[in-house]
Amino acid sequence: MLANPLELLDATVAGFEGEVREGQRELAAAVADAMRGGHHLLAEAPTGSGKSLAYLAPAVASGLKVVVATSTIALQSQLVGKDLPALREHSKVPFTYGLLKGRANYLCRAKLRAAQRTDALFEQPVAAGFPKDLEHLDTFASTSGTGDRIDLTDVIADSTWAAVSCTSMECPGAAQCADGDDCFAERARGRAKGFSILVVNHALYCADLAAHGNVLPEHDLVVLDEAHAFAENATNAFGVDLAPQVLNRLAGLLGSAGVEKSIADALNTSANALGSAIADRDGRVDVTGDAALHSALQSAAERLATATAKLAKPETDNAKRTAQLAAGRLEVLRRLAAPNDGDVVWVEHVRNSHRIRVAPVAVGGALGAALLDNRPVIALSATLGGDPPFARFASQMGFDASAAPGTWAKDEDDDERPATGRGYVALQAPSSFDWRAQGLLYVGKDLPDPGRANEAWIEEAGDRLCRLVNAAGGRALVLCTSHANVRRFAELLRDRTSHDVLAQGDADVARLTRTFIEDEASVLVGTRSFWAGIDAPGVACVLVVIDRIPFPMVSDPLHAARRERAEQRGMNSFATVDLPAAALVLAQGAGRLIRSRDDRGVVAVLDARLATREYRKQLLTAMPPFRRSIDVDEAETFLKEAAST
């Protein structure tokens, strides 16, 4: 360590005029020990623990190159906009930091130039306002120092941005592009190499793992914040998907890049055949046992391989991008046609079209090899599920709860960090909150069972919701388990209360969240996008309403495959798959309420099963230890007091 991490933490907290939290200091000491000794650490730090500074201070003190990966944009903004600047100001230790995004977040000069041609073709259709968007983007390209979409002052359609940004699948690389020296994405990567602490999102870190470390700069260790979401993000990264229409448009791109018309037409025919093969399918499919689907995938792969071979030595930038894209799509087709033993394949409807997807049922094996065998990993979350050693989470991530912690500590005579195992140290940091005094968990025990009498439940739960929201004076976050319930409850609240009601779909997530926090008496109704990441301390949020226990959808192909896998191993799938998944989401939702020592409020669950079913014990154990009640009058009284403080 170049400096004392606890001294850096204390100096920064004092600079914030914050409060000393023993849980935060205990977590910081454990993180510092992991960084010093070079071992894996799994740490659960309850809401309000100040976990970001607890790992950032040791990271700065260590002098190591550290990547911090988060799940939400809100946390990334907090890290680079608040925590890291404060740490640099108050610690007096010089270090550099910054944020790196995925390549598709940056304008591609080559694609912008190609898009302005009258004969331009695109992988997805563009909107009517495309010419006007191009004018704005042309100005943006000449004036922006970053090329980052977030810096745009004009609203640009998603389809337009897709036409002028470059994914990793289609980018031929700086050396193969005429704009390589002036590429916004490459410049961002270049700046990132100089950062002591680099902040990214889970998806980008997973992309780096899938690309064998060719996406991010070299680094000594990684901190996974909001680690409870990492395995799902990794599942997406280690999976692939394809819509037949993409192959149709790729055929057009190949034709414009110089591939013979007959070859491009043959690919187009195969794309249509694949579209027909999946048109009447929905949910899981058995590729190897479905002759028509397997034949369609193989035919498309063979014809795309033929077309790709014709672009073996592309000369123009457009041809190079098309060749790169075709090679990437060919890999996808081959993966779909020959899935691994541990994969699940399914067809789903996305925006009025069909798409076929494949992903690993369990990603722990891949993560163990790609993530844990190369550098120390510090994984933190407010909710890891259960008590240390967090065995279920550890298994999902590829850790080995039975192994002793390994070490990547550098030997004096050796600069390498030898991989020595997947064991880890587990820590559950204490909370600084008085949960029973600050919060009340109310469960509507007298409400109908939402699973058996849905319409009766909707009516009575809606009445209860309006009653609680009125008692809170608005100031409520309503978390729903379906988009249908978002619409129903938002409409009900608008009809029966006088509060401003913000509903998911009315605007983007960031704007809705900002409005909710700024408008103290407003109500925000949303689904999974809002169960984590919202930080609304004080009287902006004194009521969190959860409509139902968030059990996974039984129709979800990945979830169904995980249930089958558990049953094949002789386990109870409800107890080992459904309940832990629901407990984690439920805890995340309840964690939106108490964000500081001064916060007070009610978490209201409108699902009687949390008070009546035997399995409630596992769910309640995962939630903050609030005082509990089934008396709505008591909940109303508590809300009125909380709203007036």
C-alpha positions as CSV (number, residue, x, y, z in Angstrom):
1,M,0.0,0.0,0.0
2,L,1.3,3.5,-0.9
3,A,-0.8,5.1,1.8
4,N,-3.0,4.1,4.7
5,P,-6.4,3.3,3.2
6,L,-8.4,4.0,6.5
7,E,-6.7,7.4,6.8
8,L,-7.7,8.2,3.2
9,L,-11.3,7.1,3.9
10,D,-11.5,9.1,7.1
11,A,-10.1,12.3,5.4
12,T,-12.7,11.9,2.6
13,V,-15.6,11.3,4.9
14,A,-14.6,14.3,7.0
15,G,-14.3,16.4,3.8
16,F,-17.9,15.3,3.0
17,E,-18.8,16.3,6.5
18,G,-20.1,12.8,6.7
19,E,-20.5,10.5,9.7
20,V,-18.0,7.8,10.8
21,R,-19.5,4.4,10.1
22,E,-17.8,1.4,11.6
23,G,-19.3,-0.9,9.0
24,Q,-17.7,1.2,6.3
25,R,-14.3,1.1,8.0
26,E,-14.6,-2.7,8.6
27,L,-15.4,-3.1,4.9
28,A,-12.5,-0.8,3.8
29,A,-10.1,-2.8,6.0
30,A,-11.2,-6.1,4.4
31,V,-10.9,-4.6,0.9
32,A,-7.4,-3.3,1.7
33,D,-6.4,-6.7,3.0
34,A,-7.7,-8.4,-0.2
35,M,-5.8,-5.9,-2.3
36,R,-2.6,-6.3,-0.3
37,G,-2.7,-10.1,-0.1
38,G,-4.2,-10.6,-3.5
39,H,-7.1,-12.8,-2.7
40,H,-10.8,-12.8,-3.8
41,L,-13.3,-11.1,-1.5
42,L,-17.1,-11.4,-1.4
43,A,-18.7,-8.7,0.8
44,E,-22.3,-7.9,1.5
45,A,-22.6,-4.3,2.7
46,P,-26.1,-3.1,3.6
47,T,-27.7,0.0,2.1
48,G,-26.1,3.1,3.7
49,S,-22.8,1.4,4.5
50,G,-20.9,3.7,2.2
51,K,-19.4,0.8,0.3
52,S,-18.2,2.8,-2.7
53,L,-15.7,4.9,-0.7
54,A,-14.9,1.7,1.3
55,Y,-13.4,0.1,-1.8
56,L,-12.2,3.3,-3.6
57,A,-10.0,4.5,-0.7
58,P,-8.0,1.2,-0.6
59,A,-7.9,1.2,-4.4
60,V,-6.2,4.6,-4.4
61,A,-4.0,3.6,-1.5
62,S,-2.8,0.4,-3.2
63,G,-1.3,2.1,-6.2
64,L,-2.7,-0.7,-8.4
65,K,-4.5,-0.3,-11.7
66,V,-8.1,-1.1,-10.7
67,V,-11.3,-1.5,-12.8
68,V,-14.6,-0.9,-11.1
69,A,-17.6,-2.5,-12.8
70,T,-21.1,-1.5,-11.9
71,S,-24.6,-2.6,-13.1
72,T,-26.4,0.8,-13.1
73,I,-25.7,4.1,-14.8
74,A,-26.7,5.9,-11.6
75,L,-23.8,4.3,-9.6
76,Q,-21.3,5.0,-12.4
77,S,-22.3,8.7,-12.3
78,Q,-21.9,8.7,-8.5
79,L,-18.5,7.2,-8.7
80,V,-17.0,9.6,-11.4
81,G,-19.1,12.6,-10.5
82,K,-18.9,12.6,-6.7
83,D,-16.9,9.9,-4.9
84,L,-13.7,9.8,-6.9
85,P,-13.4,13.7,-7.2
86,A,-13.9,13.9,-3.4
87,L,-11.4,11.2,-2.7
88,R,-8.8,13.0,-4.9
89,E,-9.5,16.4,-3.3
90,H,-9.5,15.2,0.4
91,S,-7.0,12.4,0.3
92,K,-4.1,14.5,-1.2
93,V,-3.0,11.3,-3.0
94,P,-2.6,11.9,-6.8
95,F,-4.4,9.5,-9.0
96,T,-6.3,9.5,-12.3
97,Y,-9.7,8.1,-13.0
98,G,-12.3,8.0,-15.7
99,L,-15.3,6.2,-17.3
100,L,-15.1,4.0,-20.4
101,K,-18.2,2.9,-22.3
102,G,-18.8,0.3,-24.9
103,R,-17.8,1.1,-28.5
104,A,-21.4,1.6,-29.6
105,N,-21.8,4.7,-27.3
106,Y,-19.3,6.6,-29.5
107,L,-19.9,8.2,-32.9
108,C,-18.1,6.3,-35.7
109,R,-16.8,8.8,-38.3
110,A,-16.5,6.2,-41.0
111,K,-20.1,5.1,-40.6
112,L,-21.3,8.7,-40.4
113,R,-19.6,9.4,-43.7
114,A,-21.0,6.2,-45.3
115,A,-24.5,7.0,-44.0
116,Q,-24.5,10.3,-45.9
117,R,-24.2,8.5,-49.2
118,T,-27.4,8.3,-51.3
119,D,-27.0,4.6,-51.8
120,A,-26.3,3.8,-48.1
121,L,-27.6,0.6,-46.7
122,F,-28.1,-0.1,-43.0
123,E,-28.3,-3.2,-40.8
124,Q,-31.6,-1.9,-39.3
125,P,-34.2,0.5,-40.9
126,V,-33.9,4.2,-40.2
127,A,-36.6,6.6,-39.2
128,A,-38.2,9.4,-41.2
129,G,-36.1,12.1,-39.4
130,F,-32.9,10.4,-40.5
131,P,-31.6,13.2,-42.8
132,K,-32.1,15.9,-40.1
133,D,-30.4,13.7,-37.5
134,L,-27.4,13.4,-39.9
135,E,-27.1,17.1,-40.0
136,H,-26.9,17.3,-36.2
137,L,-24.5,14.5,-36.1
138,D,-22.2,16.0,-38.7
139,T,-21.9,19.2,-36.6
140,F,-21.4,17.0,-33.5
141,A,-18.6,15.1,-35.1
142,S,-16.7,18.3,-35.9
143,T,-17.2,20.0,-32.5
144,S,-17.3,17.2,-29.9
145,G,-14.2,16.2,-28.0
146,T,-15.6,12.8,-27.0
147,G,-18.1,11.6,-29.6
148,D,-20.1,10.2,-26.7
149,R,-23.8,10.1,-27.3
150,I,-24.6,11.4,-23.9
151,D,-23.0,14.7,-24.9
152,L,-25.4,15.3,-27.7
153,T,-27.7,18.2,-27.1
154,D,-30.1,17.1,-29.9
155,V,-32.5,14.1,-29.5
156,I,-31.4,11.4,-32.0
157,A,-33.4,8.4,-32.8
158,D,-32.0,5.0,-31.7
159,S,-32.1,3.7,-35.3
160,T,-30.1,6.7,-36.4
161,W,-27.5,6.2,-33.7
162,A,-27.2,2.5,-34.7
163,A,-26.5,3.6,-38.3
164,V,-23.6,5.9,-37.2
165,S,-22.1,4.0,-34.3
166,C,-20.0,0.8,-34.5
167,T,-20.3,-2.3,-32.5
168,S,-17.3,-4.5,-31.7
169,M,-18.7,-7.1,-34.0
170,E,-18.4,-4.9,-37.1
171,C,-15.4,-2.7,-36.2
172,P,-12.3,-3.8,-38.3
173,G,-9.9,-2.1,-35.8
174,A,-8.1,1.2,-35.9
175,A,-5.3,-0.2,-38.1
176,Q,-7.8,-1.2,-40.8
177,C,-9.9,2.0,-40.8
178,A,-9.1,5.3,-42.5
179,D,-10.4,7.1,-39.4
180,G,-8.5,4.9,-37.0
181,D,-6.2,7.8,-35.8
182,D,-9.2,10.0,-35.3
183,C,-11.7,7.5,-33.9
184,F,-13.7,8.6,-30.8
185,A,-13.9,5.1,-29.4
186,E,-10.2,4.5,-29.8
187,R,-9.4,7.8,-28.2
188,A,-11.5,6.9,-25.3
189,R,-9.7,3.5,-25.0
190,G,-6.4,5.4,-25.2
191,R,-7.3,7.7,-22.3
192,A,-8.5,4.7,-20.3
193,K,-5.1,3.1,-20.4
194,G,-3.7,6.0,-18.3
195,F,-6.4,5.8,-15.6
196,S,-5.4,4.4,-12.2
197,I,-9.1,3.7,-11.6
198,L,-11.3,2.9,-14.6
199,V,-15.1,2.7,-14.2
200,V,-17.1,0.5,-16.6
201,N,-20.4,-1.3,-16.6
202,H,-20.9,-5.0,-16.2
203,A,-21.7,-5.5,-19.8
204,L,-18.4,-4.0,-21.0
205,Y,-16.4,-6.0,-18.4
206,C,-18.2,-9.2,-19.5
207,A,-17.4,-8.3,-23.1
208,D,-13.7,-8.1,-22.1
209,L,-13.9,-11.5,-20.5
210,A,-15.6,-13.0,-23.6
211,A,-12.9,-11.4,-25.8
212,H,-10.1,-12.8,-23.7
213,G,-9.0,-9.4,-22.4
214,N,-8.9,-7.6,-25.7
215,V,-11.4,-4.9,-24.8
216,L,-10.1,-3.2,-21.6
217,P,-6.6,-2.0,-20.7
218,E,-4.5,-4.3,-18.5
219,H,-5.4,-4.1,-14.9
220,D,-4.3,-5.6,-11.6
221,L,-7.7,-6.3,-10.1
222,V,-11.4,-5.8,-10.6
223,V,-14.1,-4.5,-8.2
224,L,-17.5,-5.7,-9.0
225,D,-20.1,-3.4,-7.4
226,E,-23.7,-4.4,-7.5
227,A,-22.3,-7.9,-7.9
228,H,-25.7,-9.5,-7.4
229,A,-26.5,-8.6,-11.1
230,F,-23.1,-9.7,-12.6
231,A,-24.0,-13.4,-13.4
232,E,-27.1,-12.4,-15.4
233,N,-25.0,-9.8,-17.3
234,A,-22.4,-12.5,-18.0
235,T,-25.1,-14.9,-19.2
236,N,-26.0,-12.3,-21.8
237,A,-22.4,-11.7,-22.8
238,F,-21.7,-15.4,-23.2
239,G,-24.8,-15.9,-25.3
240,V,-25.8,-14.8,-28.8
241,D,-29.0,-13.9,-30.6
242,L,-30.1,-13.3,-34.2
243,A,-33.1,-12.0,-36.1
244,P,-33.5,-13.3,-39.6
245,Q,-34.1,-9.8,-40.8
246,V,-30.5,-9.0,-39.8
247,L,-29.3,-11.5,-42.4
248,N,-31.6,-10.0,-45.0
249,R,-30.0,-6.6,-44.5
250,L,-26.5,-8.1,-44.3
251,A,-27.1,-9.7,-47.7
252,G,-27.8,-6.2,-49.0
253,L,-24.6,-4.9,-47.4
254,L,-22.6,-7.7,-48.9
255,G,-23.9,-6.9,-52.3
256,S,-23.0,-3.3,-52.0
257,A,-19.5,-4.3,-50.8
258,G,-18.9,-6.3,-54.0
259,V,-20.2,-9.8,-53.4
260,E,-21.8,-11.3,-56.5
261,K,-25.6,-10.8,-56.7
262,S,-26.3,-14.6,-56.9
263,I,-24.4,-15.2,-53.7
264,A,-26.1,-12.3,-51.8
265,D,-29.5,-13.5,-53.1
266,A,-28.8,-17.0,-51.9
267,L,-28.1,-15.6,-48.4
268,N,-31.3,-13.6,-48.6
269,T,-33.3,-16.8,-49.5
270,S,-31.7,-18.6,-46.5
271,A,-32.6,-15.7,-44.2
272,N,-36.3,-15.9,-45.4
273,A,-36.2,-19.7,-44.8
274,L,-34.9,-19.1,-41.2
275,G,-37.6,-16.6,-40.6
276,S,-40.3,-19.1,-41.7
277,A,-38.7,-21.8,-39.5
278,I,-39.1,-19.8,-36.4
279,A,-42.3,-17.9,-37.2
280,D,-44.5,-20.4,-35.5
281,R,-42.2,-21.1,-32.6
282,D,-42.1,-19.4,-29.2
283,G,-40.1,-20.3,-26.2
284,R,-37.5,-23.1,-25.9
285,V,-36.5,-25.1,-29.0
286,D,-34.4,-28.2,-29.5
287,V,-32.2,-27.3,-32.5
288,T,-30.6,-30.7,-33.0
289,G,-34.0,-32.4,-32.8
290,D,-35.8,-29.9,-35.0
291,A,-34.9,-30.9,-38.5
292,A,-36.4,-27.8,-40.2
293,L,-34.8,-25.3,-37.9
294,H,-31.5,-27.1,-37.9
295,S,-31.4,-27.2,-41.7
296,A,-32.4,-23.5,-41.9
297,L,-29.5,-22.5,-39.6
298,Q,-27.0,-24.6,-41.3
299,S,-28.0,-23.4,-44.8
300,A,-27.8,-19.7,-43.6
301,A,-24.3,-20.4,-42.1
302,E,-23.0,-22.1,-45.3
303,R,-24.2,-19.3,-47.6
304,L,-22.9,-16.6,-45.3
305,A,-19.5,-18.4,-45.2
306,T,-19.5,-18.4,-49.0
307,A,-20.3,-14.7,-49.1
308,T,-17.7,-13.9,-46.4
309,A,-15.0,-15.7,-48.3
310,K,-15.6,-13.4,-51.3
311,L,-14.6,-10.5,-49.0
312,A,-11.4,-12.1,-47.8
313,K,-9.4,-9.0,-48.8
314,P,-11.8,-6.0,-48.6
315,E,-10.3,-2.7,-49.7
316,T,-12.8,0.1,-48.7
317,D,-13.8,1.0,-45.2
318,N,-17.4,-0.1,-45.9
319,A,-16.3,-3.4,-47.2
320,K,-14.0,-4.0,-44.2
321,R,-16.8,-3.3,-41.8
322,T,-19.2,-5.5,-43.7
323,A,-16.6,-8.3,-43.8
324,Q,-16.1,-8.0,-40.0
325,L,-19.8,-8.0,-39.4
326,A,-20.4,-11.0,-41.7
327,A,-17.7,-12.9,-39.8
328,G,-19.3,-12.1,-36.5
329,R,-22.8,-13.1,-37.7
330,L,-21.3,-16.4,-39.1
331,E,-20.0,-17.2,-35.6
332,V,-23.5,-16.5,-34.2
333,L,-25.1,-18.8,-36.8
334,R,-22.7,-21.6,-36.0
335,R,-23.2,-21.3,-32.3
336,L,-27.0,-21.4,-32.8
337,A,-26.7,-24.4,-35.1
338,A,-24.5,-26.4,-32.7
339,P,-25.2,-25.3,-29.1
340,N,-23.1,-26.5,-26.3
341,D,-24.4,-29.2,-23.9
342,G,-25.0,-26.5,-21.2
343,D,-26.8,-24.1,-23.5
344,V,-30.5,-23.3,-23.8
345,V,-31.9,-22.1,-27.1
346,W,-35.2,-20.3,-27.5
347,V,-37.3,-18.1,-29.8
348,E,-38.8,-14.9,-28.6
349,H,-40.9,-12.0,-30.0
350,V,-39.0,-8.7,-30.0
351,R,-40.6,-5.5,-31.5
352,N,-43.0,-7.4,-33.9
353,S,-40.3,-9.8,-35.1
354,H,-38.9,-13.2,-34.1
355,R,-35.4,-13.7,-32.7
356,I,-33.6,-16.9,-31.8
357,R,-31.2,-16.8,-28.8
358,V,-28.8,-19.1,-27.1
359,A,-27.2,-18.7,-23.7
360,P,-25.6,-20.9,-21.0
361,V,-27.9,-22.3,-18.4
362,A,-25.2,-21.7,-15.8
363,V,-22.4,-19.3,-16.4
364,G,-20.3,-20.1,-13.3
365,G,-17.9,-22.4,-15.2
366,A,-17.1,-19.9,-17.9
367,L,-16.8,-17.1,-15.3
368,G,-14.5,-19.2,-13.2
369,A,-12.0,-19.6,-16.0
370,A,-12.3,-16.1,-17.5
371,L,-12.7,-14.0,-14.4
372,L,-11.3,-15.7,-11.3
373,D,-8.1,-17.4,-12.7
374,N,-6.5,-14.2,-13.8
375,R,-6.6,-11.6,-11.1
376,P,-8.1,-10.9,-7.6
377,V,-11.8,-10.1,-7.7
378,I,-13.6,-8.0,-5.1
379,A,-17.4,-8.5,-5.4
380,L,-19.7,-6.3,-3.3
381,S,-23.4,-5.8,-3.1
382,A,-26.1,-4.7,-0.6
383,T,-27.6,-8.2,-1.1
384,L,-25.7,-11.3,-1.9
385,G,-28.4,-13.6,-0.5
386,G,-28.2,-15.5,2.8
387,D,-25.3,-15.4,5.2
388,P,-21.5,-15.8,4.6
389,P,-20.1,-17.6,2.7
390,F,-22.9,-16.7,0.3
391,A,-22.7,-20.2,-1.3
392,R,-25.4,-19.8,-3.9
393,F,-24.0,-16.5,-5.2
394,A,-20.5,-17.9,-5.1
395,S,-21.5,-20.9,-7.2
396,Q,-23.1,-18.7,-9.8
397,M,-19.9,-16.7,-10.1
398,G,-17.6,-19.7,-10.3
399,F,-16.1,-19.3,-6.8
400,D,-15.3,-22.4,-4.7
401,A,-16.7,-22.1,-1.2
402,S,-14.8,-25.2,-0.1
403,A,-11.3,-23.9,-1.2
404,A,-9.0,-21.8,0.9
405,P,-8.4,-18.3,-0.4
406,G,-5.7,-18.1,-3.0
407,T,-3.2,-15.3,-3.5
408,W,-2.0,-13.2,-6.4
409,A,0.5,-11.3,-4.1
410,K,3.7,-10.5,-6.1
411,D,6.8,-12.3,-5.1
412,E,9.8,-10.0,-4.6
413,D,11.6,-11.8,-7.4
414,D,8.7,-12.3,-9.7
415,D,6.4,-9.6,-11.2
416,E,3.8,-12.0,-12.2
417,R,0.7,-12.8,-10.1
418,P,0.3,-16.6,-10.3
419,A,-3.3,-17.9,-10.2
420,T,-3.8,-20.1,-7.2
421,G,-7.4,-21.0,-6.9
422,R,-11.0,-19.9,-6.6
423,G,-11.4,-19.8,-2.8
424,Y,-12.3,-16.5,-1.2
425,V,-12.8,-14.5,2.0
426,A,-16.5,-13.6,2.8
427,L,-17.6,-10.6,4.8
428,Q,-21.0,-9.3,5.9
429,A,-20.5,-5.7,7.0
430,P,-22.7,-4.4,9.8
431,S,-25.3,-1.8,9.1
432,S,-25.3,1.7,10.6
433,F,-29.1,1.9,10.5
434,D,-31.7,1.2,13.3
435,W,-33.9,-0.8,11.0
436,R,-36.8,-1.4,13.5
437,A,-37.0,2.3,14.5
438,Q,-36.6,3.7,10.9
439,G,-38.7,1.3,8.9
440,L,-41.9,-0.8,9.0
441,L,-42.6,-3.8,6.8
442,Y,-46.4,-3.9,6.1
443,V,-47.9,-7.0,4.5
444,G,-51.5,-7.1,3.3
445,K,-52.3,-10.4,4.9
446,D,-56.1,-9.9,4.3
447,L,-55.8,-9.3,0.6
448,P,-56.8,-12.1,-1.9
449,D,-54.1,-14.4,-3.2
450,P,-52.6,-12.7,-6.3
451,G,-51.9,-16.0,-7.9
452,R,-55.4,-17.5,-7.6
453,A,-57.8,-14.5,-7.8
454,N,-56.1,-12.0,-9.9
455,E,-59.0,-9.6,-10.7
456,A,-60.1,-9.6,-7.1
457,W,-56.6,-9.0,-6.0
458,I,-56.2,-6.1,-8.5
459,E,-59.2,-4.4,-7.1
460,E,-58.4,-4.7,-3.4
461,A,-54.7,-4.2,-3.8
462,G,-55.4,-1.1,-5.8
463,D,-57.6,0.3,-3.0
464,R,-54.9,-0.5,-0.5
465,L,-52.3,1.2,-2.6
466,C,-54.2,4.4,-3.0
467,R,-54.8,4.5,0.8
468,L,-51.1,4.1,1.6
469,V,-50.0,6.7,-1.0
470,N,-52.5,9.2,0.3
471,A,-51.2,8.6,3.9
472,A,-47.6,9.2,2.6
473,G,-48.6,12.4,0.8
474,G,-47.3,10.9,-2.5
475,R,-43.5,10.2,-1.9
476,A,-44.0,6.7,-3.1
477,L,-42.1,4.2,-5.3
478,V,-44.4,1.5,-6.6
479,L,-42.5,-1.5,-7.8
480,C,-44.5,-3.9,-10.0
481,T,-43.8,-7.4,-11.3
482,S,-45.3,-6.8,-14.7
483,H,-45.9,-4.0,-17.2
484,A,-49.6,-4.7,-17.0
485,N,-49.6,-3.9,-13.3
486,V,-47.7,-0.7,-14.0
487,R,-50.4,0.4,-16.3
488,R,-53.3,-0.6,-14.0
489,F,-51.9,0.9,-10.9
490,A,-50.7,4.1,-12.6
491,E,-54.2,4.7,-14.0
492,L,-55.8,3.9,-10.6
493,L,-53.5,6.4,-8.8
494,R,-54.2,9.1,-11.3
495,D,-58.0,8.6,-10.9
496,R,-58.1,8.3,-7.1
497,T,-55.3,10.5,-5.8
498,S,-54.2,14.1,-6.4
499,H,-50.5,13.3,-6.7
500,D,-48.4,13.5,-9.9
501,V,-47.9,10.0,-11.1
502,L,-44.9,9.1,-13.1
503,A,-45.1,5.7,-14.9
504,Q,-42.5,3.6,-16.7
505,G,-42.9,4.3,-20.4
506,D,-43.8,8.0,-20.0
507,A,-40.1,8.9,-20.4
508,D,-36.7,7.3,-20.1
509,V,-35.6,5.8,-16.8
510,A,-33.1,8.5,-15.9
511,R,-35.6,11.3,-16.5
512,L,-38.3,9.6,-14.5
513,T,-36.0,9.0,-11.6
514,R,-34.7,12.6,-11.6
515,T,-38.3,14.0,-11.7
516,F,-39.3,11.6,-8.9
517,I,-36.5,12.8,-6.6
518,E,-37.0,16.5,-7.4
519,D,-40.8,16.4,-7.1
520,E,-41.2,15.5,-3.4
521,A,-44.9,14.6,-3.5
522,S,-44.8,12.6,-6.8
523,V,-45.4,8.8,-7.2
524,L,-43.2,6.7,-9.5
525,V,-44.7,3.4,-10.8
526,G,-42.3,1.0,-12.6
527,T,-41.2,-2.5,-13.1
528,R,-37.8,-4.2,-13.0
529,S,-35.8,-1.2,-14.2
530,F,-36.6,0.5,-10.9
531,W,-36.1,-2.3,-8.4
532,A,-32.4,-1.4,-8.0
533,G,-30.3,1.7,-8.5
534,I,-32.7,4.4,-7.3
535,D,-31.3,6.5,-4.5
536,A,-34.0,8.8,-3.1
537,P,-33.1,9.7,0.5
538,G,-35.2,11.8,2.8
539,V,-38.9,12.5,2.4
540,A,-38.7,12.1,-1.4
541,C,-39.5,8.4,-0.8
542,V,-41.1,7.3,2.5
543,L,-43.2,4.5,0.9
544,V,-42.0,1.6,-1.2
545,V,-44.9,-0.6,-2.5
546,I,-44.2,-4.0,-3.9
547,D,-47.1,-5.5,-5.7
548,R,-46.3,-9.2,-5.6
549,I,-43.4,-11.5,-4.5
550,P,-41.1,-11.2,-7.6
551,F,-40.9,-14.9,-8.5
552,P,-39.3,-15.5,-11.9
553,M,-41.6,-16.0,-14.8
554,V,-42.2,-19.7,-15.3
555,S,-42.2,-19.1,-19.0
556,D,-38.7,-17.7,-19.1
557,P,-36.6,-20.2,-21.0
558,L,-33.5,-19.7,-19.0
559,H,-35.3,-20.0,-15.7
560,A,-37.2,-23.1,-16.9
561,A,-33.9,-24.7,-17.9
562,R,-32.4,-23.9,-14.5
563,R,-35.4,-25.5,-12.8
564,E,-34.9,-28.6,-14.9
565,R,-31.2,-28.7,-14.1
566,A,-31.9,-28.6,-10.4
567,E,-34.5,-31.4,-10.6
568,Q,-32.1,-33.5,-12.6
569,R,-29.7,-33.2,-9.7
570,G,-32.4,-34.3,-7.2
571,M,-33.1,-30.9,-5.8
572,N,-36.3,-29.1,-5.2
573,S,-36.4,-26.5,-7.9
574,F,-38.8,-24.1,-6.1
575,A,-36.6,-24.1,-3.0
576,T,-33.2,-23.9,-4.8
577,V,-34.1,-21.8,-7.9
578,D,-37.3,-19.8,-7.5
579,L,-37.1,-18.8,-3.9
580,P,-33.5,-17.5,-3.9
581,A,-34.1,-15.5,-7.1
582,A,-37.3,-14.0,-5.6
583,A,-35.5,-13.2,-2.3
584,L,-32.7,-11.3,-4.0
585,V,-35.1,-9.1,-6.0
586,L,-37.4,-8.6,-3.0
587,A,-34.4,-7.4,-1.0
588,Q,-33.3,-5.1,-3.7
589,G,-36.7,-3.5,-3.9
590,A,-37.0,-3.1,-0.1
591,G,-33.6,-1.6,-0.1
592,R,-34.9,1.5,-2.0
593,L,-36.5,2.8,1.2
594,I,-33.9,3.6,3.9
595,R,-30.8,5.4,2.4
596,S,-29.6,7.4,5.4
597,R,-29.8,7.4,9.2
598,D,-32.5,10.1,9.0
599,D,-34.8,8.2,6.7
600,R,-38.0,6.7,7.9
601,G,-40.8,4.9,6.0
602,V,-42.8,1.8,5.1
603,V,-42.2,-1.0,2.7
604,A,-45.7,-2.3,1.8
605,V,-46.0,-5.7,0.1
606,L,-49.5,-6.3,-1.3
607,D,-49.0,-10.1,-1.4
608,A,-50.6,-12.1,1.4
609,R,-48.2,-15.0,0.8
610,L,-45.4,-13.1,2.5
611,A,-47.4,-13.5,5.7
612,T,-49.1,-16.8,5.2
613,R,-46.9,-19.3,3.3
614,E,-44.2,-21.4,5.0
615,Y,-41.6,-20.2,2.5
616,R,-42.0,-16.6,3.8
617,K,-39.2,-17.2,6.3
618,Q,-36.6,-17.4,3.6
619,L,-37.9,-14.3,1.9
620,L,-38.1,-12.3,5.1
621,T,-34.6,-13.3,6.1
622,A,-33.2,-11.6,2.9
623,M,-35.0,-8.3,3.6
624,P,-33.9,-5.5,6.0
625,P,-34.9,-6.4,9.6
626,F,-37.8,-3.8,9.8
627,R,-40.5,-4.0,12.4
628,R,-43.3,-6.0,10.9
629,S,-47.1,-5.4,10.8
630,I,-50.2,-6.6,9.1
631,D,-52.3,-3.6,10.4
632,V,-52.9,-1.0,7.6
633,D,-53.9,1.6,10.2
634,E,-50.5,1.2,11.8
635,A,-48.8,1.6,8.4
636,E,-50.8,4.7,7.7
637,T,-49.8,6.3,11.0
638,F,-46.1,5.4,10.5
639,L,-46.3,7.0,7.0
640,K,-47.8,10.2,8.2
641,E,-45.1,10.6,10.8
642,A,-42.4,9.8,8.3
643,A,-43.7,12.3,5.7
644,S,-43.8,15.1,8.3
645,T,-40.2,14.8,9.5
